[in-house]
Structure formats: C-alpha cells, structure tokens
C-alpha cells in the first residue's frame, strides 16, 4: 500500500493557459506521500492560501479530478476530513496518490482555468462541462440550403443562429423535435436533396418527400418542392426570433393543445403536450436570460491579482473574447493602447449579433461562467468599463466611478 503513495506524477503538468496574458507560466507544485497522512502533511506545509486550481492524480499518475478555490490550502485540506470520508471528496482523496496545484491571480482567473482544464483534460471524477459526461450542447439553427434546428457539441461558425450552452442532451433533443415541427423545418439528413418549388429543371420530375412529416403538416417539404425558398426563409427567420428570445408562439400552441386535449379527455395527447411544454418553458427562460446577458455584458472587466498580476478581460456579448496585462503606469498603458483601440472598435462600432453570425467567439463556453459570476458577484460590475474609458481606469484597476452604467 505504501508503494502506491510514492508514484511519480506526470511531467507535463496542466499545459498552456489561454487566459494568462503574461509571458511567464504560472508555477506548478506537486506533492506526494507514502500515506494519506504524509500527503496531507505535504499539503499543509507547502500549499499557499491563495486562489488557484488543483488536480488529483491516481497511482498511475493519471489526472482524475480538477477543482478550483479562492483559498487552495483550506480547500485541499478539507478533502482529508474524516467527516468527508463517505462523500465525494472522501472517495476522490482515497483514489489520490499525488496532488498538484497552480496558483491564479484571482478567483475569476481560477474559474476560467478550471473550466478550460476540465474541457481539455477530461478528468473522470469531474461531472459537468466535460465531453463525456453531461456534456453541454448548443442549440443551433443552420445547415444550408434549408436550415433547421440541431444540437452540436461545438458551435458551428456558419450557423444562422446559435445559443447555449445547455445541459441535458435528452431534454434538448426533445426541444429540437418540437421546434422543427412547430416551425415546419426539415430534420432530414444533409444528404437529402433539396428542391424548392421555383427551381427549374430540364425534365418534369415528381419530387417525393424523404419522410412523412410533409404529409402530416409538420414540414414545408423543401425536399419535394413543397415550398419556395422565400416561404422557407420566412420560417427560418421566425425560428431565429425564438432563439433570440423574441418569440413564444410555440409555448402558446403547446398550452392550447394541452388544454384542448384535456377537455376532450385525450389524456395521452395532453400528457405529451405537457411534457413538451415543460421542456420549452425551461428553454425559453434560459434563452431570455442568455439574450439579456449577451445584450448587456460587453465591457472590459478589471481584476487585481493577489501577486500584482492584474488582468483586463474583454467580455463581448457575455463571452471572454480577449485579455491583456492590466496597465499600472503610463508606459504599460501605452503598450496596451493598440489592443484597447481594437477592443473599442469591436464593442463600440457597428458590429452586432445580426452581422457577426451569432457573435460566437473562441470561447463560447465561457458565456455561462461569466453569467454566473456576475449574478453571484454583482459588486464586480463596478470593475467594468468601456475601452474608451481605460485611460482613466489603469491608475485604480479595481474600482470605477460610483453609479457607472454598463453599456451593451
């Protein structure tokens, strides 16, 4: 048993950090021990009381869990409490033979780093926001020449519209079926040929639909010349308005269907409509919330580091879009000015969601993290400003004038 606690951890650590604007990498510390007691002693002696991320390694040196904390030492020591022996923390530490950690300048930076590590390294003990267990999905509208709703793990760049992330693939699969049926959009394979009614042909062909949805009035039938391109595009625009939180007609129809079926004592149909309505009400609430975040959260967010490593994050439509070293003097501010001018053009110019293909950036998965962070820490909105105001901010990077209003 003691030999199991003396395994060498992997040599490559956590890997690069895309959210660290500094030229240096954050230091990584690893500790191990011949027993759980010795491992705890190493953590108590070595680990600092600062923000950061940590990883648990099993006897084979494999990363099995990643977490974050605003106080690393206290968090790691809590895993060794006898009271946690039967809980998840106790089971994790029972399988752990070494621990490694990386400090971060702030709790927000630690959150970003944790999310990135879980998504890229996929430790098996983590549950949320990883590719193989409860993976987040995006609700997308796209795939030419006849767009329709579908789910994607990674948002496609050529989508007409895209929103998310959402958890619960089963629930979201049902939402896709309801939406495609309501807006009468196709849901067939991309290999299915599309023939709009106005398309000319050398021969008079009888195009047959690839499924029964056209016959039961659940699809316009673009595969069988059942509609013109203009007719179909109008339905796509209506579907896009739902995705942007501007259209709730599908909820109204589901409520009417449920009530009518119940009054006719068609209880199976009423139950099906009720279940679909519950899914769509959840989706609509989430879409309204995300639409408000995207509309409101476009600014620079200034965070001060415990070790002086302050960071300015560009948050565009609720997503992390860029980051720079927080200026501290005229010299460092002059270095940052080209980036700030570019940021100002992005945020304060004419670019909108409509002409930026749903405003998906490099890190669309950060939308939910940013939304949760400012919902929980509303006072941090006082540390936000527009790039054009940066010249008055770098002298005091953690505060803003009282009563400042965020501009979306």
Residue pairs with C-beta under 8 A, 6 or more apart in sequence:
2 34
2 35
3 34
4 59
4 97
5 32
5 33
5 34
5 35
5 36
5 38
5 39
5 97
6 32
6 33
6 34
6 97
7 32
7 57
7 59
7 60
7 61
7 97
7 98
8 32
8 61
9 30
9 32
9 57
9 61
9 98
9 100
10 57
10 61
10 62
10 63
13 28
13 30
13 100
13 102
14 28
14 53
14 55
14 100
14 102
14 113
14 117
14 121
15 117
15 120
15 121
16 25
17 25
17 26
17 113
17 116
18 116
18 363
19 109
19 112
19 113
19 116
19 311
19 313
19 320
19 323
20 26
20 109
20 323
21 311
21 323
21 324
21 325
22 309
22 325
26 52
26 102
26 103
26 104
27 102
27 103
28 100
28 101
28 102
29 46
29 47
29 100
29 101
29 102
30 98
30 99
30 100
31 39
31 42
31 43
31 46
31 47
31 98
31 99
31 100
32 39
32 42
32 97
32 98
32 99
33 39
33 40
33 41
33 42
36 80
36 93
36 94
39 96
39 97
39 98
39 99
40 77
40 80
43 73
43 76
43 77
43 80
43 99
44 73
44 77
47 72
47 73
47 76
47 77
47 101
48 72
48 73
48 103
49 71
49 72
49 73
49 74
50 71
50 72
50 103
50 104
50 306
50 307
51 68
51 69
51 70
51 71
51 72
51 103
51 104
51 105
51 106
51 107
51 109
51 110
51 306
52 68
52 69
52 72
52 101
52 102
52 103
52 104
52 110
53 66
53 67
53 68
53 101
53 102
53 104
53 110
53 113
53 114
53 117
54 66
54 67
54 68
54 69
54 72
54 75
54 76
54 99
54 100
54 101
54 102
55 63
55 65
55 66
55 67
55 99
55 100
55 101
55 117
55 123
56 63
56 64
56 65
56 66
56 92
56 93
56 95
56 96
56 98
56 99
56 123
56 125
57 63
57 64
57 96
57 97
57 98
57 99
57 100
58 64
58 95
58 96
58 97
59 97
61 98
63 121
63 123
64 92
64 95
64 96
64 123
64 124
64 125
65 92
65 96
65 123
65 124
65 125
65 126
66 114
66 117
66 118
66 121
66 123
66 126
67 75
67 114
68 104
68 107
68 110
68 111
68 113
68 114
69 75
69 76
69 110
70 107
70 110
72 101
72 103
76 99
76 101
78 84
78 89
79 89
79 90
79 92
79 93
79 96
80 93
81 89
84 90
84 93
85 94
88 125
92 125
95 125
102 113
103 307
104 110
104 113
105 303
105 304
105 305
105 306
105 307
105 309
105 310
105 311
106 303
106 304
106 305
106 306
106 311
108 301
108 303
108 313
108 373
108 380
109 303
109 305
109 311
111 369
111 373
112 320
112 366
112 369
115 129
115 365
115 366
115 369
117 123
118 126
118 128
118 129
118 130
119 129
119 130
119 131
119 365
122 130
122 131
122 132
123 130
126 133
127 133
127 134
128 134
128 167
129 135
129 136
129 365
131 153
134 167
134 168
135 153
135 169
136 153
136 164
136 165
136 166
136 167
136 365
136 368
137 151
137 152
137 153
137 164
137 165
137 166
137 167
137 169
137 172
138 151
138 152
138 153
138 154
138 155
138 162
138 163
138 164
138 165
138 166
138 364
139 149
139 151
139 162
139 163
139 164
139 166
139 172
139 175
139 176
139 243
139 283
140 149
140 150
140 151
140 152
140 155
140 156
140 159
140 161
140 162
141 147
141 148
141 149
141 159
141 160
141 161
141 162
141 236
141 239
141 240
141 243
142 148
142 150
142 156
142 158
142 159
142 160
142 161
142 162
143 150
143 190
144 158
145 194
145 222
145 229
146 185
146 186
146 194
146 222
146 223
146 232
147 160
147 185
147 236
147 239
148 180
148 185
148 186
148 187
149 176
149 179
149 180
149 183
149 185
149 187
149 239
150 176
150 187
151 169
151 172
151 173
151 176
152 162
155 162
155 164
155 358
155 360
155 364
156 162
157 357
157 360
158 357
159 357
159 358
159 360
160 236
160 240
160 358
161 240
161 243
161 244
161 358
162 243
162 358
162 360
162 364
163 243
163 244
163 287
163 290
163 291
163 358
164 290
164 364
164 367
165 364
165 365
165 367
165 368
166 172
166 283
166 286
171 279
171 282
172 283
174 275
174 276
174 279
175 279
175 280
175 283
176 187
177 187
178 250
178 254
178 276
178 279
178 280
179 185
179 239
179 242
179 250
180 186
180 187
180 218
180 219
181 213
181 218
181 219
182 249
182 250
182 253
183 235
183 236
183 238
183 239
183 242
183 250
184 217
184 218
184 219
184 220
184 235
185 219
185 220
185 232
185 235
185 236
185 239
186 192
186 213
186 219
186 220
186 221
186 222
186 223
187 213
187 219
188 210
188 211
188 223
192 210
192 223
193 223
194 222
194 223
195 205
195 207
195 222
195 223
195 224
195 225
196 222
196 225
196 227
196 228
196 229
196 232
197 225
197 226
197 227
197 228
197 231
198 228
198 229
199 225
207 223
207 224
207 225
208 224
209 215
209 219
209 221
209 223
209 224
209 226
210 223
210 224
211 219
213 219
213 221
214 220
214 221
214 224
214 226
219 226
220 226
220 227
220 231
220 232
220 235
221 227
222 229
222 232
238 247
238 249
241 247
242 248
242 249
242 250
242 284
242 287
243 287
244 287
244 291
244 353
245 284
245 287
245 288
245 290
245 291
245 292
248 284
250 280
251 277
251 280
251 281
251 284
254 273
254 276
254 277
254 280
255 277
257 269
257 273
258 270
258 273
258 274
258 277
259 270
261 267
261 269
261 270
261 273
262 270
289 371
290 318
290 367
290 371
293 318
293 367
293 370
293 371
294 317
294 318
294 353
294 359
294 367
295 317
295 408
296 318
296 406
296 408
297 315
297 317
297 318
297 370
297 371
297 374
297 406
297 408
298 315
298 316
298 317
298 318
298 347
298 407
298 408
299 315
299 347
299 384
299 385
299 386
299 406
299 407
300 312
300 313
300 314
300 315
300 343
300 384
300 385
300 386
300 387
300 390
300 393
301 312
301 313
301 315
301 380
301 383
301 384
302 310
302 311
302 312
302 326
302 383
302 384
302 385
302 393
302 397
302 398
303 310
303 311
303 312
303 313
303 326
303 383
303 397
303 398
304 310
304 326
304 397
304 398
305 311
309 325
310 325
310 326
310 328
310 397
311 323
311 324
311 325
311 326
312 323
312 324
312 325
312 326
312 327
312 336
312 390
312 397
313 320
313 322
313 323
314 320
314 321
314 322
314 323
314 343
314 346
314 347
314 387
315 321
315 370
315 384
316 346
316 347
316 359
316 361
317 353
317 359
317 361
317 367
318 367
318 370
318 371
319 359
319 360
319 361
319 363
319 364
319 366
319 367
319 370
320 361
320 363
320 366
320 370
321 346
321 361
321 362
321 363
322 339
322 343
324 336
324 339
324 340
325 332
325 336
326 394
326 397
327 333
327 335
327 336
327 390
327 394
327 397
328 394
328 397
329 394
332 394
333 390
333 391
333 394
336 390
336 394
340 387
340 390
341 387
343 387
344 386
344 387
344 388
347 386
347 387
348 386
348 387
348 388
353 359
373 380
374 380
374 381
381 406
382 399
382 400
382 402
382 404
383 397
383 398
383 399
383 400
384 400
384 404
384 406
385 393
385 400
385 404
386 407
393 400
